[in-house]
Amino acid sequence: MAPKIFVNVENLALFKCPECGLERTEDMTAYQHLGKTIKTKCTCKCGHIFFVTVIMEKRKYYRKETNLPGQFSTLDNQISGLMTVKNVSLSGLRFKLNENKKLKVGDKVNVEFTLDDTPRSVIQKEAEIKSIKDLSIDAEFTNVELYGRLGPYLFS
């Protein structure tokens, strides 16, 4: 399966050669008319040829698909439980509850989960619930940490 590359709000996409690790940024403005996803073949300066899928959905921060166990609790500790982080970015996350809880949009929760990186980094953050669909919760972190453990994890 071809890796996915997301276009940022400036219409830039970061291409990284899986062989040598060389990175290059490309302006994708000229390709906007081609649709939401573009499959393309890339040739690196090292000679390696690889395929990528460029997602033209503009996000401020890249969102990484995950399947990480964790836990949450409301700030007042009235509601808590287990969860699975389904995706994460520098600005927020989507998690799935293990069982139905009486959470609502606007609730602030503390989330804690361990990344599947080599140091097994523990992430503890406060987030505000933005949407709820069945057991799936979208939440936005109350503070964006540009230099924490999430940054290196998201782009590894």
Backbone as CSV, one residue per row, in Angstrom:
resi,resn,N_x,N_y,N_z,CA_x,CA_y,CA_z,C_x,C_y,C_z
1,MET,0.841,-1.183,0.000,0.000,0.000,0.000,0.888,1.250,0.000
2,ALA,0.555,2.207,-0.827,1.336,3.438,-0.943,1.139,4.297,0.302
3,PRO,2.227,4.916,0.788,2.065,5.814,1.940,1.205,7.021,1.574
4,LYS,0.572,7.605,2.604,-0.275,8.776,2.395,0.473,10.027,2.802
5,ILE,0.314,11.070,2.003,0.898,12.369,2.279,-0.242,13.369,2.317
6,PHE,-0.267,14.218,3.333,-1.324,15.220,3.454,-0.799,16.583,3.044
7,VAL,-1.660,17.346,2.397,-1.335,18.708,1.992,-1.703,19.630,3.155
8,ASN,-0.810,20.561,3.489,-1.107,21.475,4.594,-1.882,22.692,4.105
9,VAL,-2.168,23.617,4.996,-2.989,24.778,4.644,-2.324,25.697,3.616
10,GLU,-1.029,25.575,3.422,-0.326,26.365,2.402,-0.220,25.611,1.081
11,ASN,-0.929,24.481,0.932,-0.900,23.626,-0.260,0.450,22.960,-0.485
12,LEU,1.196,22.734,0.578,2.489,22.076,0.473,2.387,20.629,0.949
13,ALA,3.111,19.747,0.269,3.170,18.338,0.652,4.633,17.956,0.819
14,LEU,4.917,17.173,1.869,6.281,16.727,2.149,6.439,15.297,1.659
15,PHE,7.305,15.099,0.657,7.589,13.779,0.117,8.896,13.286,0.738
16,LYS,8.888,12.037,1.204,10.082,11.460,1.830,10.389,10.121,1.168
17,CYS,11.608,9.990,0.677,12.023,8.754,0.029,12.141,7.646,1.080
18,PRO,11.447,6.522,0.890,11.540,5.434,1.864,12.890,4.715,1.828
19,GLU,13.661,4.926,0.764,14.956,4.264,0.618,16.069,5.033,1.331
20,CYS,16.204,6.330,1.025,17.330,7.106,1.573,16.913,8.134,2.618
21,GLY,15.598,8.419,2.718,15.112,9.376,3.708,15.150,10.826,3.255
22,LEU,15.605,11.081,2.028,15.652,12.448,1.513,14.239,13.013,1.439
23,GLU,14.073,14.250,1.894,12.765,14.890,1.896,12.754,16.071,0.942
24,ARG,11.596,16.290,0.321,11.427,17.490,-0.491,9.974,17.939,-0.373
25,THR,9.782,19.241,-0.364,8.455,19.832,-0.252,8.020,20.309,-1.632
26,GLU,6.777,20.007,-1.975,6.234,20.401,-3.274,4.962,21.212,-3.085
27,ASP,4.805,22.253,-3.898,3.573,23.039,-3.920,2.546,22.261,-4.747
28,MET,1.393,21.961,-4.153,0.379,21.136,-4.813,-0.785,21.964,-5.377
29,THR,-0.642,23.278,-5.412,-1.723,24.152,-5.871,-2.205,23.781,-7.279
30,ALA,-1.300,23.476,-8.162,-1.659,23.162,-9.555,-2.449,21.861,-9.681
31,TYR,-2.481,21.026,-8.627,-3.135,19.723,-8.699,-4.477,19.679,-7.964
32,GLN,-4.921,20.812,-7.421,-6.164,20.850,-6.645,-7.371,20.375,-7.432
33,HIS,-7.402,20.646,-8.711,-8.551,20.294,-9.545,-8.674,18.789,-9.801
34,LEU,-7.662,18.006,-9.439,-7.662,16.576,-9.728,-8.463,15.746,-8.731
35,GLY,-8.955,16.356,-7.667,-9.773,15.613,-6.710,-9.164,15.555,-5.327
36,LYS,-9.808,14.779,-4.476,-9.415,14.705,-3.066,-8.144,13.888,-2.852
37,THR,-7.951,12.848,-3.672,-6.733,12.045,-3.558,-6.068,11.923,-4.922
38,ILE,-4.749,11.938,-4.892,-3.966,11.812,-6.118,-2.934,10.711,-5.874
39,LYS,-2.897,9.727,-6.745,-1.872,8.689,-6.668,-0.789,9.071,-7.659
40,THR,0.454,9.077,-7.185,1.542,9.528,-8.049,2.800,8.693,-7.848
41,LYS,3.630,8.695,-8.876,4.911,8.005,-8.843,5.995,9.053,-8.621
42,CYS,6.903,8.784,-7.700,7.991,9.718,-7.390,9.329,9.063,-7.696
43,THR,10.254,9.862,-8.187,11.616,9.398,-8.401,12.536,10.281,-7.569
44,CYS,13.237,9.663,-6.641,14.152,10.388,-5.753,15.486,10.637,-6.460
45,LYS,16.244,11.594,-5.940,17.581,11.877,-6.473,18.490,10.662,-6.354
46,CYS,18.189,9.780,-5.367,19.007,8.573,-5.185,18.678,7.505,-6.225
47,GLY,17.621,7.746,-7.028,17.229,6.802,-8.066,16.077,5.887,-7.686
48,HIS,15.704,5.882,-6.424,14.608,5.024,-5.970,13.273,5.551,-6.495
49,ILE,12.446,4.648,-6.994,11.116,5.000,-7.490,10.102,4.456,-6.493
50,PHE,9.166,5.317,-6.085,8.145,4.892,-5.117,6.829,5.580,-5.447
51,PHE,5.761,5.005,-4.932,4.419,5.520,-5.171,3.850,6.075,-3.873
52,VAL,3.088,7.169,-3.969,2.433,7.770,-2.803,1.009,8.179,-3.181
53,THR,0.189,8.301,-2.165,-1.147,8.856,-2.324,-1.148,10.207,-1.630
54,VAL,-1.433,11.261,-2.376,-1.476,12.609,-1.819,-2.933,12.917,-1.488
55,ILE,-3.193,13.231,-0.231,-4.531,13.583,0.231,-4.628,15.103,0.188
56,MET,-5.521,15.614,-0.630,-5.636,17.054,-0.818,-6.454,17.735,0.280
57,GLU,-6.841,16.972,1.290,-7.565,17.522,2.438,-6.581,18.352,3.238
58,LYS,-6.899,19.597,3.438,-5.969,20.504,4.110,-6.182,20.471,5.617
59,ARG,-5.174,20.084,6.307,-5.198,20.067,7.761,-4.049,20.926,8.260
60,LYS,-4.293,21.589,9.365,-3.216,22.367,9.956,-2.120,21.432,10.455
61,TYR,-2.544,20.295,11.029,-1.596,19.312,11.544,-1.924,17.942,10.980
62,TYR,-0.902,17.192,10.645,-1.048,15.831,10.144,-1.723,14.954,11.195
63,ARG,-2.623,14.091,10.747,-3.343,13.169,11.631,-2.867,11.750,11.322
64,LYS,-2.400,11.033,12.353,-1.871,9.686,12.176,-2.869,8.663,12.703
65,GLU,-3.160,7.654,11.886,-4.033,6.563,12.299,-3.299,5.710,13.327
66,THR,-3.996,5.343,14.399,-3.398,4.562,15.471,-4.400,3.545,16.001
67,ASN,-3.964,2.758,16.951,-4.826,1.829,17.676,-4.201,1.654,19.060
68,LEU,-4.186,2.739,19.835,-3.457,2.776,21.096,-4.412,2.735,22.288
69,PRO,-4.207,1.809,23.210,-5.057,1.785,24.404,-4.735,2.957,25.317
70,GLY,-5.748,3.412,26.045,-5.541,4.521,26.970,-6.693,4.629,27.939
71,GLN,-6.696,5.717,28.665,-7.771,5.976,29.618,-8.089,7.462,29.618
72,PHE,-9.275,7.792,30.113,-9.705,9.180,30.172,-10.468,9.401,31.466
73,SER,-10.571,10.667,31.853,-11.444,11.049,32.971,-11.825,12.508,32.778
74,THR,-13.046,12.848,33.190,-13.450,14.245,33.146,-12.623,14.991,34.180
75,LEU,-12.519,16.306,34.034,-11.677,17.086,34.954,-12.126,16.953,36.399
76,ASP,-13.420,16.738,36.613,-13.923,16.582,37.984,-13.888,15.120,38.451
77,ASN,-13.333,14.231,37.618,-13.225,12.796,37.914,-14.566,12.105,38.123
78,GLN,-15.658,12.709,37.667,-16.980,12.095,37.801,-17.156,10.924,36.822
79,ILE,-16.559,11.065,35.632,-16.682,10.030,34.603,-15.278,9.646,34.158
80,SER,-15.018,8.352,34.107,-13.721,7.872,33.636,-13.909,6.525,32.964
81,GLY,-12.908,6.096,32.247,-13.002,4.801,31.590,-11.829,4.540,30.677
82,LEU,-11.918,3.409,29.994,-10.879,2.997,29.059,-11.272,3.420,27.651
83,MET,-10.267,3.618,26.818,-10.503,4.073,25.458,-9.426,3.502,24.553
84,THR,-9.647,3.637,23.252,-8.646,3.305,22.252,-8.483,4.523,21.361
85,VAL,-7.260,5.040,21.260,-6.985,6.203,20.405,-6.923,5.700,18.963
86,LYS,-7.843,6.200,18.129,-7.941,5.762,16.738,-7.099,6.616,15.797
87,ASN,-6.946,7.919,16.117,-6.013,8.762,15.382,-5.635,9.943,16.267
88,VAL,-4.485,10.527,15.945,-3.971,11.610,16.776,-3.214,12.606,15.902
89,SER,-3.274,13.881,16.292,-2.494,14.929,15.640,-1.940,15.818,16.750
90,LEU,-1.214,16.861,16.367,-0.715,17.794,17.384,-1.850,18.548,18.055
91,SER,-2.990,18.666,17.362,-4.086,19.479,17.913,-5.235,18.681,18.515
92,GLY,-5.243,17.360,18.353,-6.356,16.606,18.914,-6.288,15.127,18.622
93,LEU,-7.400,14.445,18.920,-7.442,13.007,18.730,-8.871,12.527,18.552
94,ARG,-8.994,11.331,18.014,-10.269,10.617,17.986,-10.040,9.363,18.812
95,PHE,-10.942,9.133,19.759,-10.839,7.905,20.540,-12.185,7.221,20.618
96,LYS,-12.115,5.927,20.830,-13.326,5.121,20.927,-13.430,4.613,22.356
97,LEU,-14.592,4.830,22.946,-14.830,4.358,24.304,-15.005,2.847,24.306
98,ASN,-14.575,2.202,25.386,-14.784,0.766,25.522,-16.221,0.455,25.921
99,GLU,-16.886,1.430,26.527,-18.294,1.287,26.894,-18.928,2.670,26.913
100,ASN,-20.248,2.711,26.780,-20.960,3.985,26.718,-20.822,4.757,28.038
101,LYS,-20.520,6.035,27.937,-20.409,6.929,29.093,-21.253,8.159,28.817
102,LYS,-21.636,8.868,29.850,-22.500,10.041,29.684,-21.668,11.301,29.454
103,LEU,-20.867,11.279,28.397,-20.078,12.448,28.015,-20.895,13.296,27.058
104,LYS,-20.559,14.590,27.006,-21.255,15.478,26.081,-20.262,16.454,25.446
105,VAL,-20.668,17.004,24.317,-19.842,17.990,23.625,-19.589,19.153,24.580
106,GLY,-18.340,19.589,24.648,-17.948,20.677,25.547,-17.280,20.183,26.816
107,ASP,-17.480,18.905,27.178,-16.803,18.354,28.362,-15.297,18.393,28.146
108,LYS,-14.586,18.686,29.217,-13.122,18.627,29.171,-12.685,17.353,29.870
109,VAL,-11.752,16.650,29.229,-11.273,15.376,29.753,-9.753,15.364,29.777
110,ASN,-9.216,14.612,30.720,-7.795,14.290,30.723,-7.660,12.948,30.020
111,VAL,-6.770,12.880,29.038,-6.529,11.624,28.340,-5.090,11.192,28.610
112,GLU,-4.904,9.887,28.689,-3.568,9.329,28.877,-3.451,8.077,28.026
113,PHE,-2.388,8.026,27.221,-2.142,6.853,26.393,-0.650,6.753,26.123
114,THR,-0.219,5.553,25.757,1.197,5.298,25.497,1.387,5.098,24.006
115,LEU,2.336,5.852,23.447,2.644,5.730,22.021,3.349,4.406,21.759
116,ASP,3.254,3.920,20.533,3.951,2.688,20.166,5.328,2.997,19.555
117,ASP,5.955,4.078,20.024,7.307,4.421,19.589,8.323,3.635,20.435
118,THR,9.591,3.734,20.112,10.620,2.979,20.821,10.691,3.306,22.310
119,PRO,10.653,4.584,22.717,10.714,4.848,24.166,9.389,4.627,24.897
120,ARG,8.317,4.235,24.137,6.991,4.007,24.740,6.550,5.256,25.506
121,SER,6.562,6.389,24.818,6.247,7.691,25.407,4.817,7.734,25.925
122,VAL,4.657,8.231,27.151,3.332,8.391,27.739,2.850,9.816,27.455
123,ILE,1.660,9.929,26.892,1.061,11.223,26.576,-0.062,11.469,27.569
124,GLN,-0.021,12.602,28.245,-1.072,13.025,29.169,-1.456,14.437,28.757
125,LYS,-2.719,14.598,28.327,-3.150,15.908,27.849,-4.595,16.158,28.239
126,GLU,-4.931,17.440,28.302,-6.318,17.843,28.506,-6.915,18.140,27.138
127,ALA,-8.168,17.706,26.948,-8.830,17.917,25.668,-10.293,18.259,25.885
128,GLU,-10.853,18.988,24.914,-12.271,19.327,24.945,-13.000,18.525,23.874
129,ILE,-14.091,17.886,24.260,-14.864,17.068,23.325,-15.569,17.972,22.321
130,LYS,-15.351,17.687,21.036,-15.934,18.484,19.955,-17.088,17.773,19.269
131,SER,-17.055,16.439,19.212,-18.173,15.699,18.629,-18.203,14.285,19.190
132,ILE,-19.409,13.725,19.195,-19.620,12.368,19.697,-20.526,11.647,18.709
133,LYS,-20.111,10.460,18.286,-20.954,9.612,17.442,-20.819,8.188,17.964
134,ASP,-21.888,7.694,18.554,-21.891,6.383,19.203,-20.784,6.361,20.267
135,LEU,-19.800,5.483,20.108,-18.706,5.394,21.084,-17.466,6.161,20.623
136,SER,-17.550,6.844,19.486,-16.410,7.560,18.916,-16.453,9.034,19.322
137,ILE,-15.343,9.525,19.866,-15.233,10.895,20.371,-14.118,11.630,19.630
138,ASP,-14.431,12.824,19.128,-13.409,13.712,18.573,-13.155,14.795,19.601
139,ALA,-11.896,15.010,19.930,-11.546,16.001,20.952,-10.350,16.821,20.494
140,GLU,-10.336,18.067,20.936,-9.256,18.999,20.605,-8.445,19.263,21.864
141,PHE,-7.118,19.157,21.755,-6.270,19.445,22.905,-6.418,20.913,23.292
142,THR,-6.409,21.189,24.590,-6.564,22.567,25.046,-5.275,23.363,24.857
143,ASN,-4.143,22.676,24.683,-2.902,23.372,24.342,-2.124,22.530,23.340
144,VAL,-1.573,23.187,22.335,-0.797,22.509,21.304,0.669,22.597,21.691
145,GLU,1.280,21.437,21.800,2.678,21.326,22.202,3.503,20.983,20.968
146,LEU,4.179,21.947,20.398,4.923,21.704,19.173,6.188,20.885,19.385
147,TYR,6.729,20.901,20.587,8.020,20.246,20.807,7.952,19.082,21.788
148,GLY,6.784,18.518,21.989,6.635,17.368,22.872,6.935,16.074,22.131
149,ARG,6.517,14.954,22.681,6.764,13.641,22.093,5.867,13.353,20.886
150,LEU,4.719,14.038,20.794,3.822,13.760,19.678,4.413,14.146,18.325
151,GLY,5.105,15.274,18.260,5.677,15.728,16.985,6.553,14.685,16.313
152,PRO,7.604,14.211,16.987,8.449,13.187,16.372,7.683,11.902,16.038
153,TYR,6.726,11.549,16.897,5.930,10.337,16.668,5.091,10.455,15.392
154,LEU,4.462,11.597,15.187,3.568,11.787,14.056,4.307,11.717,12.725
155,PHE,5.546,12.105,12.713,6.269,12.148,11.448,7.310,11.050,11.334
156,SER,7.163,10.014,12.166,8.095,8.877,12.063,7.545,7.825,11.130
